[in-house]
Amino acid sequence: MRSRLFVITVALILAPVVLLAQRGARIQLGSVLPANSVWDKALKEMASEWQRETDGRVQLRVLAGSVKDEGSLARRLKAGRPQAAVFGLPGEIDEAFNVLSIPFFFESDEEAFHVVEKLTPMFEEVLADAGLVLLNWGHAGWAHFFTADRVETFDDLRRTKLYTAAGDEKMLQWYKESGFNPEPLAVTDVLLGLNTGLINAYPTAPYVALLFQWYDKTPYMLDVPLTPILGITVVAERTWNRVSAEDQQTLLASAKRLEQNLFRDVPAQERQSIAEMKSRGLTVVEFDDAARASFRAVADGLTATWRGTIIPADVYDLALRERNAFRASR
């Protein structure tokens, strides 16, 4: 009897441990990214790693192009379907992320990556408040203005019909107050907008312009890098908590490898994209130092108003401090 009781007691003690080891999750990951893009392929490779390295306990299904815009994606994520997502504009989740999109705030990838690294703990807290867990960062390249007609001055740019992301009312208002003619659209409607003349200019990374074939309607690109497009991959905390601590570390290591590969490969990808579009008729509008400085001065004056409106003041100040510290260390 005692032997039998001992066996039962041990079984009861070990049962939670066995169940924890067997915990897993099936996760759907939504995105606006089209199938077979660089990021889609990288995410699907990560999905294969997750399944292989957890012996099938965690299965990730990447739903490329599953939504029209990232505002819709944020709302669906909050509702629990999908359970994970990629955001190229994480400001859709929280305004704190807008600090990474300030035109001319960064001068290099190294500078931007330094600020991202220093601010990541703060961003993780912001995401935790939204019930999300940060898996990794992504990089799509540097945003440039693409235009249907040649643009050489800031006033030229103001006269264009400029695409802006639908749903961001503060940014829409800022554009209007700054003298632009913005037209809010879902990212999936940009090509239609270009074809119909609703818009004739937009800011994006060269690879994105090539991938979506937008450049065909906007044969001019300003050789003035605006800001790196830094995205994130997140998973709902309630889903993440179904994964064992050991498997979580495995998944994070895989996600980190994806991040490092993207950060490494983007510069070459950007050069190749520009070369490909130039071979198909794209004209790169080059600025001399004086014109570039003038363009930047006007932009700096306008984006200074982002502090406390589009970006929380404390977040803006933290990013500025870390960026300036990086510059001082060089």
C-alpha positions in Angstrom: 0.0 0.0 0.0 2.8 2.4 0.9 4.5 1.6 -2.3 1.4 2.3 -4.3 0.8 5.6 -2.4 4.4 6.6 -3.1 4.0 6.0 -6.8 0.7 8.0 -6.8 2.3 10.9 -4.9 5.3 11.1 -7.3 3.0 11.0 -10.2 1.0 13.9 -8.8 4.1 15.9 -8.2 5.6 15.3 -11.6 2.3 15.8 -13.6 2.6 19.6 -13.7 6.2 19.4 -14.9 5.3 17.0 -17.7 2.3 19.1 -18.8 4.6 22.2 -18.8 7.1 20.5 -20.9 4.4 19.6 -23.4 2.9 23.1 -23.6 2.9 24.6 -27.0 0.9 26.9 -29.3 -0.3 27.2 -32.8 0.2 30.8 -33.8 -1.1 32.8 -36.8 1.1 35.8 -37.8 -0.6 38.5 -39.8 1.0 41.1 -42.0 0.5 43.5 -44.9 3.6 42.1 -46.5 3.1 40.4 -49.9 3.9 36.7 -50.3 7.5 35.9 -51.5 8.9 39.3 -50.3 12.2 39.3 -48.5 10.4 39.6 -45.2 7.8 37.0 -45.9 10.5 34.5 -46.9 12.5 35.3 -43.7 9.4 34.9 -41.5 8.5 31.5 -43.1 12.1 30.4 -42.5 11.7 31.4 -38.9 8.4 29.5 -38.7 10.2 26.3 -39.9 12.9 26.8 -37.3 10.3 27.2 -34.6 8.6 24.0 -35.5 11.8 22.1 -35.9 13.6 23.4 -32.8 10.6 22.8 -30.5 9.8 19.4 -31.9 6.5 20.7 -33.2 5.3 22.2 -29.9 5.1 25.6 -31.5 3.7 26.0 -35.0 3.8 29.4 -36.7 1.7 30.1 -39.8 2.6 33.3 -41.7 -0.4 35.0 -43.3 1.2 37.2 -46.0 -1.0 40.1 -47.2 -3.8 39.1 -44.8 -4.9 42.7 -44.1 -5.3 46.0 -46.0 -3.5 48.2 -43.5 -1.7 48.0 -40.2 -4.4 49.8 -38.3 -6.8 46.9 -39.1 -4.0 44.5 -38.2 -3.6 46.2 -34.7 -7.3 45.9 -34.1 -7.5 42.2 -35.1 -4.4 41.4 -33.0 -6.1 43.0 -30.0 -9.2 40.8 -30.7 -7.0 37.7 -30.7 -6.9 36.7 -34.4 -4.2 36.7 -35.5 -2.1 36.0 -32.4 1.1 37.6 -33.8 1.9 40.3 -36.3 4.6 42.2 -38.2 4.3 46.0 -38.2 6.3 48.2 -40.5 4.7 51.2 -38.8 4.6 50.2 -35.1 3.2 53.6 -34.3 -0.1 51.9 -35.0 0.3 50.1 -31.7 1.6 53.1 -29.7 2.7 56.6 -30.4 6.1 56.0 -28.7 7.3 54.2 -31.8 6.8 57.3 -33.9 10.1 58.5 -32.5 11.9 56.1 -34.9 10.2 57.8 -37.9 11.3 61.4 -37.5 12.7 62.6 -40.8 16.5 63.3 -40.6 16.7 62.3 -37.0 19.2 59.6 -37.8 22.3 59.9 -40.0 23.2 56.2 -40.3 22.0 52.7 -39.6 24.5 52.5 -36.8 23.1 55.5 -35.1 19.5 54.2 -35.5 20.4 50.7 -34.3 22.1 52.2 -31.2 19.0 54.2 -30.3 16.8 51.1 -30.9 19.0 49.1 -28.6 18.9 51.7 -25.8 15.1 52.2 -26.1 14.1 48.6 -26.4 13.4 48.1 -22.7 11.1 51.1 -22.8 9.4 49.8 -25.9 9.0 46.3 -24.3 7.1 48.0 -21.4 4.9 49.9 -23.9 4.1 46.6 -25.6 3.5 44.8 -22.3 0.9 47.4 -21.4 -0.8 46.5 -24.7 -0.6 42.8 -23.9 2.2 42.1 -26.4 5.7 40.6 -26.4 8.4 41.9 -28.7 10.0 39.1 -30.7 12.4 41.1 -32.9 13.1 44.3 -34.9 13.0 44.5 -38.7 14.5 46.9 -41.2 13.0 47.7 -44.6 15.6 50.3 -45.7 15.6 54.1 -45.7 12.5 56.0 -46.8 12.9 58.3 -49.8 10.3 60.4 -51.6 9.1 59.0 -55.0 7.2 61.4 -57.2 5.5 61.5 -60.6 7.0 64.8 -61.5 10.5 66.0 -60.8 10.9 67.6 -57.3 13.9 69.7 -56.4 12.6 71.9 -53.5 10.5 71.5 -50.4 7.9 73.8 -52.0 7.8 71.4 -55.0 7.1 68.6 -52.6 4.3 70.5 -50.9 2.5 70.8 -54.3 2.3 67.1 -54.8 -0.6 64.9 -53.8 1.1 62.9 -51.1 0.2 59.5 -49.8 -0.1 59.1 -46.0 -1.2 56.0 -44.0 -5.0 55.9 -43.4 -6.1 56.1 -39.8 -3.4 58.3 -38.4 -5.4 61.4 -37.8 -2.6 63.3 -36.0 -0.1 62.8 -38.9 -2.8 63.8 -41.4 -3.4 67.0 -39.5 0.3 67.7 -39.2 0.7 67.3 -43.0 -2.1 69.8 -43.6 -0.8 72.3 -41.1 2.6 72.1 -42.7 1.3 73.0 -46.1 1.1 69.6 -47.8 -1.7 68.0 -49.7 -2.0 64.6 -48.0 -4.3 61.8 -49.1 -4.8 59.0 -46.6 -5.0 55.5 -48.1 -4.5 51.9 -47.1 -1.2 50.5 -48.3 -3.0 48.1 -50.6 -4.8 51.1 -52.3 -1.6 53.0 -53.1 -1.2 51.5 -56.6 -4.9 52.3 -57.4 -4.3 55.8 -56.1 -1.3 56.3 -58.4 -3.2 54.9 -61.4 -6.1 57.2 -60.9 -4.1 60.3 -60.0 -5.5 60.5 -56.5 -1.8 60.6 -55.3 1.4 61.3 -57.2 4.0 61.1 -54.4 4.8 58.9 -51.4 7.7 58.2 -49.0 8.9 54.6 -48.8 12.0 52.4 -49.0 13.3 51.6 -52.5 12.7 47.9 -52.1 9.1 48.6 -51.2 8.6 50.8 -54.3 10.1 48.0 -56.4 8.2 45.2 -54.7 4.8 46.8 -55.1 5.6 48.2 -58.5 4.7 51.7 -57.4 7.8 53.2 -59.0 6.4 52.7 -62.5 4.0 55.6 -61.8 6.6 57.7 -60.0 9.7 57.8 -62.1 11.6 60.2 -59.8 13.3 59.4 -56.4 14.8 62.1 -54.3 18.3 61.2 -53.2 17.6 62.4 -49.7 17.3 59.6 -47.2 14.6 60.5 -44.7 14.5 57.8 -42.0 15.1 54.1 -41.6 11.9 52.1 -41.7 12.2 50.0 -38.5 9.4 47.5 -37.9 8.7 44.9 -35.2 7.3 41.4 -34.8 5.1 40.9 -31.8 3.0 38.1 -30.3 0.1 38.3 -27.9 1.2 37.7 -24.3 -1.7 35.3 -23.6 -0.4 33.1 -26.5 3.2 33.5 -25.5 2.4 32.3 -22.0 1.2 29.0 -23.4 4.8 28.3 -24.4 7.3 26.9 -21.9 10.1 29.1 -20.7 12.6 26.9 -22.4 10.8 27.0 -25.7 10.4 30.8 -25.4 14.2 31.2 -25.3 14.5 29.0 -28.4 11.9 31.1 -30.3 13.6 34.4 -29.2 17.0 33.2 -30.4 15.5 32.3 -33.8 13.7 35.7 -34.0 17.0 37.4 -33.1 18.8 35.7 -36.0 16.2 36.9 -38.4 16.6 40.4 -37.1 20.4 40.3 -37.4 20.1 38.9 -41.0 17.8 41.7 -42.0 19.9 44.4 -40.5 23.0 43.0 -42.3 21.4 42.5 -45.7 19.3 45.6 -46.1 22.0 48.0 -47.4 22.9 45.7 -50.3 19.2 45.1 -50.9 18.6 48.8 -51.1 21.4 49.4 -53.6 20.2 46.5 -55.8 16.6 47.8 -55.7 17.7 51.3 -56.8 19.9 49.9 -59.6 17.0 47.7 -60.8 14.6 50.6 -60.9 17.1 52.8 -62.7 17.5 50.2 -65.4 13.7 50.5 -65.9 13.6 54.2 -66.1 13.8 55.6 -62.6 15.6 59.0 -62.3 17.4 59.7 -59.0 17.2 63.4 -58.3 20.5 64.3 -56.7 20.9 67.2 -54.4 24.1 69.2 -53.8 25.2 69.9 -50.3 23.5 73.3 -50.2 20.2 72.0 -51.5 20.3 69.0 -49.1 20.9 71.3 -46.2 18.1 73.6 -47.1 15.7 70.7 -47.5 16.7 69.3 -44.2 16.4 72.7 -42.4 12.8 73.1 -43.5 12.0 69.5 -42.5 13.7 69.9 -39.1 11.6 73.0 -38.4 8.4 71.2 -39.2 9.1 68.0 -37.3 10.1 69.8 -34.2 6.4 70.1 -33.5 6.1 66.3 -33.2 7.4 66.4 -29.6 4.5 66.2 -27.3 1.9 65.8 -30.1 2.8 62.9 -32.4 5.5 61.5 -30.0 5.3 61.6 -26.2 7.7 64.2 -24.9 9.6 61.9 -22.6 10.2 59.4 -25.4 11.4 62.1 -27.7 13.8 63.4 -25.1 15.1 59.9 -24.4 15.8 59.2 -28.0 17.4 62.5 -28.5 19.7 62.0 -25.5 20.8 58.5 -26.7 21.3 59.7 -30.3 23.4 62.7 -29.1 25.4 60.4 -26.8 26.2 58.1 -29.7 27.4 61.0 -31.8 29.6 62.3 -29.0 31.2 58.9 -28.7 32.4 58.9 -32.3 
